[in-house]
Amino acid sequence: MAKYVRITARPTVDNPDEFPLYVDLILDDNDKVLGNYPIFGFQGEIGQKSGASMPFILHSDGRMDFGEKYVSPDRFYHLDLRDVSIRVKQLLTIHGDGYEGAFRILELRPLVWTLGYKAPMPSE
């Protein structure tokens, strides 16, 4: 059964200055990303305390695109999210020209219990 989840991945101790990653995913029964659809996520703080919010698209080839308005000179990176099982404590890596960073998945939050789930209508 497919699962729709939001992962939170925090930078590892050797990468302390980075902001966390938040990504919404559809997972298969083996906790792998289901399908080759573009994945949307962002790097920053959900609470917006720091003001940092860097949205990105993760393409089917692992290319992470922060968009043309991204403040860094490097807009494209590679994230190995589609190559690993998505579980708490799983290590993820991002690399690009002259950069490599590690992030650990610390939370998997269900967004919908199943893809066929229908929320109950509020009573009037």
Sequence and secondary structure as in RCSB ss.txt:
>XXXX:A:sequence
MAKYVRITARPTVDNPDEFPLYVDLILDDNDKVLGNYPIFGFQGEIGQKSGASMPFILHSDGRMDFGEKYVSPDR
FYHLDLRDVSIRVKQLLTIHGDGYEGAFRILELRPLVWTLGYKAPMPSE
>XXXX:A:secstr
  EEEEEEEEE TTSTTS  EEEEEEE TTSSB SS  EEEEEE TT SS  EEEEEE TTSEEE  TT SSS  
EEEEGGGGS   TT EEEEEETTEEEEEEEEEEEEEESSTT        
